[in-house]
Amino acid sequence: MKKFGGKILFLDRGDINTDEIIPAKYLNENSREALRPFLLEDLKLGGFDAKKNIDGKAAVLTRANFGCGSSREHAPWALETNNINIVIAENFARIFRQNMYNCGMLAVELPAATINELFKEFAAADTSVSVDTKNAVLVFTAGTKEKKVSFKLDGFERQLVEAGGWVDYAQSHY
């Protein structure tokens, strides 16, 4: 199972599409690692600089419809190769969400009100999240401030995450 949690990259915008996650011009790369330097290169968001803001982050907190656009697996791969294995959002594009779980990563959906509260309380601070997949709980911390949030992780998604993704799951079950 992958390691989940760590410092959070706050992306305060909805509808971040797969072309913004990893631009299409890099889809001819022959390894996942080759995608690493181009994560979020084309994201337009005030105050965000991919070259400065991604390093050291292990989680993303964002708004609605993350991963919309094309169905490419390259978007989760670009996150994963940058050591980001969890994205927390109001919701996800269906195929992107499934690609996350197929890669053994977490796509955690939280209500809009909870996302708003997390941005309000934590976005301006150096914030980390720890993840308890067994009990489906996120713990956000910034200094002495802490907030626990439950999330839904159904049986098959949990199995994919615990196995490390679809390929590892299939090898152990078929």
PyMOL CGO cylinders between C-alpha atoms (Angstrom):
from pymol import cmd
from pymol.cgo import CYLINDER

trace = [
    CYLINDER, 0.00, 0.00, 0.00, 1.19, 3.48, -0.85, 0.3, 1, 1, 1, 1, 1, 1,
    CYLINDER, 1.19, 3.48, -0.85, 1.91, 6.09, 1.80, 0.3, 1, 1, 1, 1, 1, 1,
    CYLINDER, 1.91, 6.09, 1.80, -0.91, 8.61, 2.08, 0.3, 1, 1, 1, 1, 1, 1,
    CYLINDER, -0.91, 8.61, 2.08, -0.74, 12.04, 3.61, 0.3, 1, 1, 1, 1, 1, 1,
    CYLINDER, -0.74, 12.04, 3.61, 1.75, 14.80, 4.16, 0.3, 1, 1, 1, 1, 1, 1,
    CYLINDER, 1.75, 14.80, 4.16, 1.91, 18.48, 3.26, 0.3, 1, 1, 1, 1, 1, 1,
    CYLINDER, 1.91, 18.48, 3.26, -1.10, 19.80, 1.34, 0.3, 1, 1, 1, 1, 1, 1,
    CYLINDER, -1.10, 19.80, 1.34, -1.10, 21.67, -1.95, 0.3, 1, 1, 1, 1, 1, 1,
    CYLINDER, -1.10, 21.67, -1.95, -4.19, 23.91, -1.88, 0.3, 1, 1, 1, 1, 1, 1,
    CYLINDER, -4.19, 23.91, -1.88, -5.67, 24.51, -5.34, 0.3, 1, 1, 1, 1, 1, 1,
    CYLINDER, -5.67, 24.51, -5.34, -8.63, 26.82, -4.80, 0.3, 1, 1, 1, 1, 1, 1,
    CYLINDER, -8.63, 26.82, -4.80, -10.41, 26.31, -8.11, 0.3, 1, 1, 1, 1, 1, 1,
    CYLINDER, -10.41, 26.31, -8.11, -12.98, 23.95, -9.59, 0.3, 1, 1, 1, 1, 1, 1,
    CYLINDER, -12.98, 23.95, -9.59, -12.93, 22.21, -12.96, 0.3, 1, 1, 1, 1, 1, 1,
    CYLINDER, -12.93, 22.21, -12.96, -9.18, 21.55, -13.07, 0.3, 1, 1, 1, 1, 1, 1,
    CYLINDER, -9.18, 21.55, -13.07, -8.93, 19.37, -16.13, 0.3, 1, 1, 1, 1, 1, 1,
    CYLINDER, -8.93, 19.37, -16.13, -6.52, 16.66, -17.16, 0.3, 1, 1, 1, 1, 1, 1,
    CYLINDER, -6.52, 16.66, -17.16, -4.78, 18.97, -19.65, 0.3, 1, 1, 1, 1, 1, 1,
    CYLINDER, -4.78, 18.97, -19.65, -3.97, 21.29, -16.74, 0.3, 1, 1, 1, 1, 1, 1,
    CYLINDER, -3.97, 21.29, -16.74, -2.84, 18.36, -14.59, 0.3, 1, 1, 1, 1, 1, 1,
    CYLINDER, -2.84, 18.36, -14.59, -0.51, 17.10, -17.33, 0.3, 1, 1, 1, 1, 1, 1,
    CYLINDER, -0.51, 17.10, -17.33, -0.48, 18.88, -20.71, 0.3, 1, 1, 1, 1, 1, 1,
    CYLINDER, -0.48, 18.88, -20.71, -1.24, 16.69, -23.74, 0.3, 1, 1, 1, 1, 1, 1,
    CYLINDER, -1.24, 16.69, -23.74, 2.10, 17.57, -25.36, 0.3, 1, 1, 1, 1, 1, 1,
    CYLINDER, 2.10, 17.57, -25.36, 3.80, 15.27, -22.81, 0.3, 1, 1, 1, 1, 1, 1,
    CYLINDER, 3.80, 15.27, -22.81, 1.67, 12.19, -23.44, 0.3, 1, 1, 1, 1, 1, 1,
    CYLINDER, 1.67, 12.19, -23.44, 4.32, 10.73, -25.73, 0.3, 1, 1, 1, 1, 1, 1,
    CYLINDER, 4.32, 10.73, -25.73, 6.78, 10.33, -22.84, 0.3, 1, 1, 1, 1, 1, 1,
    CYLINDER, 6.78, 10.33, -22.84, 7.77, 6.70, -22.38, 0.3, 1, 1, 1, 1, 1, 1,
    CYLINDER, 7.77, 6.70, -22.38, 7.85, 6.59, -18.58, 0.3, 1, 1, 1, 1, 1, 1,
    CYLINDER, 7.85, 6.59, -18.58, 5.80, 7.90, -15.71, 0.3, 1, 1, 1, 1, 1, 1,
    CYLINDER, 5.80, 7.90, -15.71, 8.88, 9.55, -14.22, 0.3, 1, 1, 1, 1, 1, 1,
    CYLINDER, 8.88, 9.55, -14.22, 9.29, 11.62, -17.40, 0.3, 1, 1, 1, 1, 1, 1,
    CYLINDER, 9.29, 11.62, -17.40, 5.97, 13.33, -16.55, 0.3, 1, 1, 1, 1, 1, 1,
    CYLINDER, 5.97, 13.33, -16.55, 7.29, 14.55, -13.18, 0.3, 1, 1, 1, 1, 1, 1,
    CYLINDER, 7.29, 14.55, -13.18, 8.51, 18.06, -14.08, 0.3, 1, 1, 1, 1, 1, 1,
    CYLINDER, 8.51, 18.06, -14.08, 5.36, 18.95, -16.02, 0.3, 1, 1, 1, 1, 1, 1,
    CYLINDER, 5.36, 18.95, -16.02, 2.68, 18.43, -13.35, 0.3, 1, 1, 1, 1, 1, 1,
    CYLINDER, 2.68, 18.43, -13.35, 0.22, 21.36, -13.31, 0.3, 1, 1, 1, 1, 1, 1,
    CYLINDER, 0.22, 21.36, -13.31, 2.48, 23.29, -15.70, 0.3, 1, 1, 1, 1, 1, 1,
    CYLINDER, 2.48, 23.29, -15.70, -0.51, 24.86, -17.50, 0.3, 1, 1, 1, 1, 1, 1,
    CYLINDER, -0.51, 24.86, -17.50, -2.69, 25.49, -14.44, 0.3, 1, 1, 1, 1, 1, 1,
    CYLINDER, -2.69, 25.49, -14.44, -3.88, 29.08, -14.31, 0.3, 1, 1, 1, 1, 1, 1,
    CYLINDER, -3.88, 29.08, -14.31, -4.49, 30.01, -10.69, 0.3, 1, 1, 1, 1, 1, 1,
    CYLINDER, -4.49, 30.01, -10.69, -3.56, 33.31, -9.04, 0.3, 1, 1, 1, 1, 1, 1,
    CYLINDER, -3.56, 33.31, -9.04, -0.40, 32.99, -6.97, 0.3, 1, 1, 1, 1, 1, 1,
    CYLINDER, -0.40, 32.99, -6.97, 0.30, 29.42, -8.11, 0.3, 1, 1, 1, 1, 1, 1,
    CYLINDER, 0.30, 29.42, -8.11, 3.66, 28.50, -9.62, 0.3, 1, 1, 1, 1, 1, 1,
    CYLINDER, 3.66, 28.50, -9.62, 4.11, 24.82, -10.40, 0.3, 1, 1, 1, 1, 1, 1,
    CYLINDER, 4.11, 24.82, -10.40, 7.90, 25.11, -10.22, 0.3, 1, 1, 1, 1, 1, 1,
    CYLINDER, 7.90, 25.11, -10.22, 7.73, 26.49, -6.65, 0.3, 1, 1, 1, 1, 1, 1,
    CYLINDER, 7.73, 26.49, -6.65, 4.53, 25.15, -5.07, 0.3, 1, 1, 1, 1, 1, 1,
    CYLINDER, 4.53, 25.15, -5.07, 4.51, 21.39, -5.77, 0.3, 1, 1, 1, 1, 1, 1,
    CYLINDER, 4.51, 21.39, -5.77, 7.82, 20.26, -4.27, 0.3, 1, 1, 1, 1, 1, 1,
    CYLINDER, 7.82, 20.26, -4.27, 7.36, 18.60, -0.89, 0.3, 1, 1, 1, 1, 1, 1,
    CYLINDER, 7.36, 18.60, -0.89, 3.60, 18.26, -1.21, 0.3, 1, 1, 1, 1, 1, 1,
    CYLINDER, 3.60, 18.26, -1.21, 1.95, 14.85, -0.81, 0.3, 1, 1, 1, 1, 1, 1,
    CYLINDER, 1.95, 14.85, -0.81, -1.76, 15.72, -1.02, 0.3, 1, 1, 1, 1, 1, 1,
    CYLINDER, -1.76, 15.72, -1.02, -4.02, 18.08, -2.96, 0.3, 1, 1, 1, 1, 1, 1,
    CYLINDER, -4.02, 18.08, -2.96, -7.09, 19.85, -1.61, 0.3, 1, 1, 1, 1, 1, 1,
    CYLINDER, -7.09, 19.85, -1.61, -9.23, 21.39, -4.33, 0.3, 1, 1, 1, 1, 1, 1,
    CYLINDER, -9.23, 21.39, -4.33, -12.78, 22.17, -5.41, 0.3, 1, 1, 1, 1, 1, 1,
    CYLINDER, -12.78, 22.17, -5.41, -15.37, 20.42, -7.60, 0.3, 1, 1, 1, 1, 1, 1,
    CYLINDER, -15.37, 20.42, -7.60, -14.96, 18.36, -10.77, 0.3, 1, 1, 1, 1, 1, 1,
    CYLINDER, -14.96, 18.36, -10.77, -11.23, 17.70, -10.45, 0.3, 1, 1, 1, 1, 1, 1,
    CYLINDER, -11.23, 17.70, -10.45, -9.84, 15.67, -13.35, 0.3, 1, 1, 1, 1, 1, 1,
    CYLINDER, -9.84, 15.67, -13.35, -12.48, 16.61, -15.91, 0.3, 1, 1, 1, 1, 1, 1,
    CYLINDER, -12.48, 16.61, -15.91, -11.52, 16.47, -19.58, 0.3, 1, 1, 1, 1, 1, 1,
    CYLINDER, -11.52, 16.47, -19.58, -9.95, 13.44, -21.22, 0.3, 1, 1, 1, 1, 1, 1,
    CYLINDER, -9.95, 13.44, -21.22, -9.79, 9.98, -19.70, 0.3, 1, 1, 1, 1, 1, 1,
    CYLINDER, -9.79, 9.98, -19.70, -6.01, 9.62, -19.75, 0.3, 1, 1, 1, 1, 1, 1,
    CYLINDER, -6.01, 9.62, -19.75, -4.25, 7.76, -16.94, 0.3, 1, 1, 1, 1, 1, 1,
    CYLINDER, -4.25, 7.76, -16.94, -1.34, 10.15, -17.30, 0.3, 1, 1, 1, 1, 1, 1,
    CYLINDER, -1.34, 10.15, -17.30, -3.00, 12.64, -14.94, 0.3, 1, 1, 1, 1, 1, 1,
    CYLINDER, -3.00, 12.64, -14.94, -2.89, 10.33, -11.88, 0.3, 1, 1, 1, 1, 1, 1,
    CYLINDER, -2.89, 10.33, -11.88, 0.55, 9.11, -12.98, 0.3, 1, 1, 1, 1, 1, 1,
    CYLINDER, 0.55, 9.11, -12.98, 1.88, 12.70, -13.00, 0.3, 1, 1, 1, 1, 1, 1,
    CYLINDER, 1.88, 12.70, -13.00, 0.54, 13.20, -9.47, 0.3, 1, 1, 1, 1, 1, 1,
    CYLINDER, 0.54, 13.20, -9.47, 1.96, 9.88, -8.29, 0.3, 1, 1, 1, 1, 1, 1,
    CYLINDER, 1.96, 9.88, -8.29, 5.43, 10.47, -9.69, 0.3, 1, 1, 1, 1, 1, 1,
    CYLINDER, 5.43, 10.47, -9.69, 5.44, 13.73, -7.70, 0.3, 1, 1, 1, 1, 1, 1,
    CYLINDER, 5.44, 13.73, -7.70, 4.66, 11.74, -4.52, 0.3, 1, 1, 1, 1, 1, 1,
    CYLINDER, 4.66, 11.74, -4.52, 1.04, 12.94, -4.41, 0.3, 1, 1, 1, 1, 1, 1,
    CYLINDER, 1.04, 12.94, -4.41, -1.16, 9.92, -3.72, 0.3, 1, 1, 1, 1, 1, 1,
    CYLINDER, -1.16, 9.92, -3.72, -4.32, 11.60, -2.41, 0.3, 1, 1, 1, 1, 1, 1,
    CYLINDER, -4.32, 11.60, -2.41, -6.56, 14.27, -3.88, 0.3, 1, 1, 1, 1, 1, 1,
    CYLINDER, -6.56, 14.27, -3.88, -9.40, 15.65, -1.76, 0.3, 1, 1, 1, 1, 1, 1,
    CYLINDER, -9.40, 15.65, -1.76, -12.22, 17.44, -3.58, 0.3, 1, 1, 1, 1, 1, 1,
    CYLINDER, -12.22, 17.44, -3.58, -15.97, 17.98, -3.65, 0.3, 1, 1, 1, 1, 1, 1,
    CYLINDER, -15.97, 17.98, -3.65, -16.16, 15.50, -6.53, 0.3, 1, 1, 1, 1, 1, 1,
    CYLINDER, -16.16, 15.50, -6.53, -14.19, 14.16, -9.45, 0.3, 1, 1, 1, 1, 1, 1,
    CYLINDER, -14.19, 14.16, -9.45, -14.71, 13.40, -13.09, 0.3, 1, 1, 1, 1, 1, 1,
    CYLINDER, -14.71, 13.40, -13.09, -15.82, 9.76, -13.06, 0.3, 1, 1, 1, 1, 1, 1,
    CYLINDER, -15.82, 9.76, -13.06, -12.99, 8.32, -15.16, 0.3, 1, 1, 1, 1, 1, 1,
    CYLINDER, -12.99, 8.32, -15.16, -10.28, 10.33, -13.39, 0.3, 1, 1, 1, 1, 1, 1,
    CYLINDER, -10.28, 10.33, -13.39, -11.59, 9.11, -10.03, 0.3, 1, 1, 1, 1, 1, 1,
    CYLINDER, -11.59, 9.11, -10.03, -11.50, 5.49, -11.17, 0.3, 1, 1, 1, 1, 1, 1,
    CYLINDER, -11.50, 5.49, -11.17, -8.01, 5.95, -12.63, 0.3, 1, 1, 1, 1, 1, 1,
    CYLINDER, -8.01, 5.95, -12.63, -6.85, 7.18, -9.22, 0.3, 1, 1, 1, 1, 1, 1,
    CYLINDER, -6.85, 7.18, -9.22, -8.13, 4.01, -7.54, 0.3, 1, 1, 1, 1, 1, 1,
    CYLINDER, -8.13, 4.01, -7.54, -6.80, 1.84, -10.38, 0.3, 1, 1, 1, 1, 1, 1,
    CYLINDER, -6.80, 1.84, -10.38, -3.36, 3.29, -9.53, 0.3, 1, 1, 1, 1, 1, 1,
    CYLINDER, -3.36, 3.29, -9.53, -3.86, 2.54, -5.82, 0.3, 1, 1, 1, 1, 1, 1,
    CYLINDER, -3.86, 2.54, -5.82, -4.34, 6.22, -5.00, 0.3, 1, 1, 1, 1, 1, 1,
    CYLINDER, -4.34, 6.22, -5.00, -7.09, 7.97, -3.02, 0.3, 1, 1, 1, 1, 1, 1,
    CYLINDER, -7.09, 7.97, -3.02, -9.69, 10.29, -4.56, 0.3, 1, 1, 1, 1, 1, 1,
    CYLINDER, -9.69, 10.29, -4.56, -11.55, 11.48, -1.47, 0.3, 1, 1, 1, 1, 1, 1,
    CYLINDER, -11.55, 11.48, -1.47, -14.86, 13.27, -1.91, 0.3, 1, 1, 1, 1, 1, 1,
    CYLINDER, -14.86, 13.27, -1.91, -16.07, 15.63, 0.82, 0.3, 1, 1, 1, 1, 1, 1,
    CYLINDER, -16.07, 15.63, 0.82, -19.13, 17.91, 0.93, 0.3, 1, 1, 1, 1, 1, 1,
    CYLINDER, -19.13, 17.91, 0.93, -18.69, 21.45, -0.43, 0.3, 1, 1, 1, 1, 1, 1,
    CYLINDER, -18.69, 21.45, -0.43, -19.27, 22.91, 3.04, 0.3, 1, 1, 1, 1, 1, 1,
    CYLINDER, -19.27, 22.91, 3.04, -16.43, 20.80, 4.46, 0.3, 1, 1, 1, 1, 1, 1,
    CYLINDER, -16.43, 20.80, 4.46, -14.09, 21.78, 1.62, 0.3, 1, 1, 1, 1, 1, 1,
    CYLINDER, -14.09, 21.78, 1.62, -14.96, 25.46, 2.21, 0.3, 1, 1, 1, 1, 1, 1,
    CYLINDER, -14.96, 25.46, 2.21, -14.25, 25.09, 5.92, 0.3, 1, 1, 1, 1, 1, 1,
    CYLINDER, -14.25, 25.09, 5.92, -10.89, 23.39, 5.26, 0.3, 1, 1, 1, 1, 1, 1,
    CYLINDER, -10.89, 23.39, 5.26, -9.82, 26.17, 2.89, 0.3, 1, 1, 1, 1, 1, 1,
    CYLINDER, -9.82, 26.17, 2.89, -10.91, 28.82, 5.39, 0.3, 1, 1, 1, 1, 1, 1,
    CYLINDER, -10.91, 28.82, 5.39, -9.16, 27.21, 8.37, 0.3, 1, 1, 1, 1, 1, 1,
    CYLINDER, -9.16, 27.21, 8.37, -6.02, 25.79, 6.78, 0.3, 1, 1, 1, 1, 1, 1,
    CYLINDER, -6.02, 25.79, 6.78, -5.14, 27.23, 3.34, 0.3, 1, 1, 1, 1, 1, 1,
    CYLINDER, -5.14, 27.23, 3.34, -3.04, 30.08, 4.73, 0.3, 1, 1, 1, 1, 1, 1,
    CYLINDER, -3.04, 30.08, 4.73, -1.03, 27.77, 7.02, 0.3, 1, 1, 1, 1, 1, 1,
    CYLINDER, -1.03, 27.77, 7.02, 1.60, 25.09, 6.55, 0.3, 1, 1, 1, 1, 1, 1,
    CYLINDER, 1.60, 25.09, 6.55, -0.88, 22.22, 6.69, 0.3, 1, 1, 1, 1, 1, 1,
    CYLINDER, -0.88, 22.22, 6.69, -0.53, 18.45, 6.61, 0.3, 1, 1, 1, 1, 1, 1,
    CYLINDER, -0.53, 18.45, 6.61, -3.06, 15.67, 6.39, 0.3, 1, 1, 1, 1, 1, 1,
    CYLINDER, -3.06, 15.67, 6.39, -2.71, 12.18, 7.80, 0.3, 1, 1, 1, 1, 1, 1,
    CYLINDER, -2.71, 12.18, 7.80, -4.89, 9.39, 6.46, 0.3, 1, 1, 1, 1, 1, 1,
    CYLINDER, -4.89, 9.39, 6.46, -6.35, 6.44, 8.31, 0.3, 1, 1, 1, 1, 1, 1,
    CYLINDER, -6.35, 6.44, 8.31, -7.64, 4.22, 5.50, 0.3, 1, 1, 1, 1, 1, 1,
    CYLINDER, -7.64, 4.22, 5.50, -8.83, 1.51, 7.89, 0.3, 1, 1, 1, 1, 1, 1,
    CYLINDER, -8.83, 1.51, 7.89, -11.26, 3.89, 9.64, 0.3, 1, 1, 1, 1, 1, 1,
    CYLINDER, -11.26, 3.89, 9.64, -11.66, 6.31, 6.67, 0.3, 1, 1, 1, 1, 1, 1,
    CYLINDER, -11.66, 6.31, 6.67, -10.58, 9.39, 8.60, 0.3, 1, 1, 1, 1, 1, 1,
    CYLINDER, -10.58, 9.39, 8.60, -8.48, 12.38, 7.54, 0.3, 1, 1, 1, 1, 1, 1,
    CYLINDER, -8.48, 12.38, 7.54, -6.68, 14.45, 10.17, 0.3, 1, 1, 1, 1, 1, 1,
    CYLINDER, -6.68, 14.45, 10.17, -5.68, 17.97, 9.11, 0.3, 1, 1, 1, 1, 1, 1,
    CYLINDER, -5.68, 17.97, 9.11, -3.03, 19.71, 11.21, 0.3, 1, 1, 1, 1, 1, 1,
    CYLINDER, -3.03, 19.71, 11.21, -1.42, 23.13, 11.14, 0.3, 1, 1, 1, 1, 1, 1,
    CYLINDER, -1.42, 23.13, 11.14, 0.62, 23.96, 14.22, 0.3, 1, 1, 1, 1, 1, 1,
    CYLINDER, 0.62, 23.96, 14.22, -1.62, 23.15, 17.20, 0.3, 1, 1, 1, 1, 1, 1,
    CYLINDER, -1.62, 23.15, 17.20, -4.84, 23.27, 15.15, 0.3, 1, 1, 1, 1, 1, 1,
    CYLINDER, -4.84, 23.27, 15.15, -6.32, 19.89, 14.25, 0.3, 1, 1, 1, 1, 1, 1,
    CYLINDER, -6.32, 19.89, 14.25, -9.49, 18.78, 12.47, 0.3, 1, 1, 1, 1, 1, 1,
    CYLINDER, -9.49, 18.78, 12.47, -10.72, 15.22, 11.89, 0.3, 1, 1, 1, 1, 1, 1,
    CYLINDER, -10.72, 15.22, 11.89, -12.93, 14.49, 8.90, 0.3, 1, 1, 1, 1, 1, 1,
    CYLINDER, -12.93, 14.49, 8.90, -14.52, 11.16, 8.00, 0.3, 1, 1, 1, 1, 1, 1,
    CYLINDER, -14.52, 11.16, 8.00, -14.75, 10.07, 4.38, 0.3, 1, 1, 1, 1, 1, 1,
    CYLINDER, -14.75, 10.07, 4.38, -16.31, 7.23, 2.42, 0.3, 1, 1, 1, 1, 1, 1,
    CYLINDER, -16.31, 7.23, 2.42, -14.10, 4.40, 1.18, 0.3, 1, 1, 1, 1, 1, 1,
    CYLINDER, -14.10, 4.40, 1.18, -16.15, 1.51, -0.15, 0.3, 1, 1, 1, 1, 1, 1,
    CYLINDER, -16.15, 1.51, -0.15, -15.04, -2.11, -0.10, 0.3, 1, 1, 1, 1, 1, 1,
    CYLINDER, -15.04, -2.11, -0.10, -13.64, -2.45, -3.62, 0.3, 1, 1, 1, 1, 1, 1,
    CYLINDER, -13.64, -2.45, -3.62, -11.94, 0.97, -3.55, 0.3, 1, 1, 1, 1, 1, 1,
    CYLINDER, -11.94, 0.97, -3.55, -10.34, -0.02, -0.24, 0.3, 1, 1, 1, 1, 1, 1,
    CYLINDER, -10.34, -0.02, -0.24, -9.14, -3.29, -1.79, 0.3, 1, 1, 1, 1, 1, 1,
    CYLINDER, -9.14, -3.29, -1.79, -7.59, -1.44, -4.75, 0.3, 1, 1, 1, 1, 1, 1,
    CYLINDER, -7.59, -1.44, -4.75, -5.83, 1.01, -2.42, 0.3, 1, 1, 1, 1, 1, 1,
    CYLINDER, -5.83, 1.01, -2.42, -4.57, -1.76, -0.12, 0.3, 1, 1, 1, 1, 1, 1,
    CYLINDER, -4.57, -1.76, -0.12, -3.33, -3.80, -3.09, 0.3, 1, 1, 1, 1, 1, 1,
    CYLINDER, -3.33, -3.80, -3.09, -1.48, -0.84, -4.61, 0.3, 1, 1, 1, 1, 1, 1,
    CYLINDER, -1.48, -0.84, -4.61, -3.79, -0.57, -7.63, 0.3, 1, 1, 1, 1, 1, 1,
    CYLINDER, -3.79, -0.57, -7.63, -5.73, -2.63, -10.14, 0.3, 1, 1, 1, 1, 1, 1,
    CYLINDER, -5.73, -2.63, -10.14, -2.78, -4.58, -11.61, 0.3, 1, 1, 1, 1, 1, 1,
    CYLINDER, -2.78, -4.58, -11.61, -1.56, -5.73, -8.19, 0.3, 1, 1, 1, 1, 1, 1,
    CYLINDER, -1.56, -5.73, -8.19, -5.13, -6.50, -7.13, 0.3, 1, 1, 1, 1, 1, 1,
    CYLINDER, -5.13, -6.50, -7.13, -5.73, -8.59, -10.26, 0.3, 1, 1, 1, 1, 1, 1,
    CYLINDER, -5.73, -8.59, -10.26, -2.46, -10.49, -9.85, 0.3, 1, 1, 1, 1, 1, 1,
    CYLINDER, -2.46, -10.49, -9.85, -3.39, -11.48, -6.31, 0.3, 1, 1, 1, 1, 1, 1,
    CYLINDER, -3.39, -11.48, -6.31, -7.01, -12.39, -7.08, 0.3, 1, 1, 1, 1, 1, 1,
    CYLINDER, -7.01, -12.39, -7.08, -6.99, -14.06, -10.52, 0.3, 1, 1, 1, 1, 1, 1,
]
cmd.load_cgo(trace, "trace")
